[in-house]
């Protein structure tokens, strides 16, 4: 909180600046001003929250300064510190909105108390304003949500459209609803949310409309402008933010009454996000006539699938999955539901074959009610979801039917052992063995009994113990040889693992 001292006497300015430790009290002490005129000239740039000023100064006096400050920024707290204890001055100070009136003979603790009270009043005002803004935003979002999902209805909330949704206030205007999904900043929830937020902010700057920010997409009700197509602005946003934008558009219609229909259309087009790609632009007209593609895999598909699963090759499985999905995506009648049904039928076929193979060697079959749950979520691309499901089938077959452990886990362990001195991520190891990181993580833990991080840490500590026994190298050098740049962090991990610091371990072995 910024505080400005104003006094034409240098001894007073210096005394108030040094006698009280303002920083310790939570204030940023600005350079004191030698006159009211100087304070005013700096006011707009420095924007002090609290002004501590004398009354009698050369030129403009403190009360005149207080009046002017209150005009420019009413929330500024002004504290008068003067040598004149007169009722007239006190009355005028109250009229000018002065927060407190102290004598220069006041003790430092009295001045501190006045400043702290002023600070509390400012914080209270800020919190109140914040709550008002949050309430207004919540009410505005509620109104927009209702307009889109339920249509316009009479009532107190509808009467507030002009105030809360000014860009949707013109009844005869042409409107259209868009659904946008940003990607490319990261797959975790935090980065997905951050990307949507950044796009939402830019959209409202460049396109005339009202936006509603949801967890994984943005709903945008726009004023249709044929002379300025929205896709041009969206392409600018995508380039500037270095992200991909999927756009689903409803139809254009007159008046707010059309918003609900346009939203339903855009929402349907948005379901194609799963199969259209991260930077596609679809309108309801593009997909409304689609009747759906194949929903069941053929006997030929199943025969080829079984051959790939028996081969045990993750690379061959990846190729087969990519080719099978590509054929479906090329169908101009494809819908998300028909593709989901087709892929689900492939997963069921794979599990049925696995169950027959397990029964043939006297193994219990896996429960079938979980087949395809990842596909049902549609949270991954069709290729990734299908590959993960079938790779799990392949792993079970190799382990329980052929008696082999998953070979790529052995290759991964060898790769980790050769690269302990590097910043080796799970994604890099998964790429080395040609597997999806999520699937690799699950199988790795199942095979080793440890998570990837736990395994790498254990191996690094094992290597460090060997080096400490065999090598005279410095602790910092050994830390580097097992992949730790921060020696302190390495020592903490080593003690947590062995119960001794690296130095203690070396001395005792």
Secondary structure, DSSP 8 states (H G I E B T S, - for coil): -EEEEE-S-HHHHHHHHHHS-TGGGT-EE---BSSHHHHHHHHHHH--SEEEE-SS-SSS-HHHHHHHHHHH-TT-EEEEEES---HHHHHHHHHTT-SEEEETTS-HHHHHHHHHHHHHHHHHHHHHHHHHHHHHHHHHHHHHHHHHHH----SHHHHTHHHH-GGG--TTSEEEEEEEEEESS-SSHHHHHHHHHHHHHHHHHHSSEEEEE-SS-EEEEEE--TTS-HHHHHHHHHHHHT-EEEEEE---EESGGGHHHHHHHHHHHHTTHHHH-TT-EEEHHHHTT------S--HHHHHHHHHHHHHT-HHHHHHHHHHHHHHHHT-TT--HHHHHHHHHHHHHHHHHHHHHHHHHTT-----GGGTTHHHHHT-S-HHHHHHHHHHHHHHHHHHHTS----HHHHHHHHHHHHTTTS---HHHHHHHTT--HHHHHHHHHHHHSS-HHHHHHHHHHHHHHHHHHH----HHHHHHHTT-S-HHHHHHHHHHHHSS-HHHHHHT-
